[in-house]
Amino acid sequence: HLAEDPSCSRLVGLLVRHFPTFADTVQYGGQTICLCKKAQVLASELHNHFYGDPALPFCRFVDTARLTVMADNVLPLVLRKYGVLVVAPELQTAVDMRQPLSFGMAPEVELRACAIAASERLVSHIGGLTKAADVDYFLWLQGKRKGFRELERHATPDTGFY
């Protein structure tokens, strides 16, 4: 039970298992990759907004550092603009020309998974002073600023996960 042992990891797992709208998982290279953007956003927001509320003890998650960034189409854009994430010229051209990337296909999965990996390296480089969820929020806010909004981000119209 979450109330007895508050765990955002457990909450994310429950959401993915029981609610298809949170099951942001794909098959890639013979493995199941769980990107879980919406499930992680919910866990992070519950923790941020209700951590101290005595009526909601299950929101006092002890493992928020296990959350990754919540990769969608904003984070890869921001990381590319900052030069942290470099993509193949063909993929960059496809994104710039607004060619849709199908959900679960290699280019879409690789963009999101590489954004997660790059962000984890940033968190590691910072040396424990922040969590991935904080880096996620910072990068997402950057993506909403002038100079970022005008850039093309990858489009994946066949998904409801982001």
N, C-alpha and C positions, 0 to 999 in steps of 0.2 A: 504494500500500500504506500502511496506517495506521502500520505500524512505522517507515517511512521518513519519513513526514510526518504526525504525529499530528494529526488534525483531528476534533473532535466534530461539526462540520457534515457532514463526509464520512461519519462513522459514522451520523449520523441519516439521511442520504440513503440509505445502503446498507440500513439497517434498514427504512425505509419502502418501498424498491423491492423488497426480497426477502422480507419477512415481512409478510403481510397483517395480522397482529395489531398491527403498529406503524404501519400506513397510515392514520393519523387525518387524512384529508383529505376535504374536502367541496367541492361546487360552490356558489358563492354569487355572485350578481350577474355571472354569466358568467365567473368566475375560479375557479381551483382554490386553495382555502385549506388550507394545511398547518398544523394545530395541533400535531400530533406529540407529544402529552404523554408517552406511554410511551417513545418513542425518545429524547426529550430527558432524561427521568428516568434512563434507563440510561446515557447518555453522561455526565451530570453525576455520577452515583454512581460510575461507573468512574473518572472523573477524581479525585473526592474520596477514594476509598478506595485507589487504586493508583498515584497520581501518582509517588511516589518509588520504586516497586518496579522494580528493574532487570530482573526477569524479564518485565515487562509494559510495554515501552517505548511501545506504542501507546496507553497510557492517559495519557501526558503531553501532553494536548491543549494546543495553543497558542492556541486560538480559543474558549475557554469563554465569553467575553463575547458571542459570537454567539448563544448559547442565549437563548430567551425564557423567561418564566415558563411553568410547565407547567399550563396552565389546564384545570381540571376543573369540578366544581360547588362546591368549597370556596372557591376564590379569588374568584369573583364575590360569594359570600355575605359574605366578610370585607370586600371593597372596598365593598359596599353598606352594611354596618354602619358603616364608618368614614366614609361619605358621599363616598367617592371615585368610586363608580359609582352613577349614578341610573338607574333603569329606569322604563319607562312603568307607570302605575298598573295597567293591565290585566295586564301581565306579572307584576307584584308579586303581584297577587291570585291569578293562576294558580299561582305558586310557593307562596304561602301555603296554597292549597287543595290542594296536592300533585297538581296536574294534570301529568301527564307531558309533557315537551317531547321531541319526536321528534328523534333524531340527524340532523343535517344540515339541519334546517329553520331558518328565519331566527331565531326567538327563541333557540334553543340555540346556534347559531353566533355570533350577535351577543353573547350574554352572555360566551362564552368569548373571542371576539376582542377585545371591549371590555376585558375583564379584562387581556388581554395588552397592549393599547395603554395602558391606565391605568398598568400596572406599568412599562412602558417609560418613561413620563413621570416616574414616581417615581424610577427609576434615573437618568434624565437630570437631574432636579432635585437629586439627591444629589451629582451632579457627579463621577462616576467613582470614588467611594469604595467602590462595591459593584457587583456584577453582578446581572443579572436572576435567576439561579439562587439567589442569596442572599436576594433579596427574596421569591422564591417560597417558600423554606423558612420564612422568617419569617412570611409570610402564612398558609401552610399550618398552622404551629404555632398561630397565633392562632385559626384555625378549629377547633382541637381543644380550646380552652379553654372553661371555664364562661362562659356568656353568649353563646357562639357556637354551641355544640353544640345548644342548645335551639331555635335558629332553623331555619326551613325553608330548605333549599337546593333548587335545581332538580333534578328527577329525570329521568333519561334512561335508561329501562330497556332500550331497544333498542340499546345500545352496549356494547362491551367495552373501549372505549378509556379509560374512567375509571370 
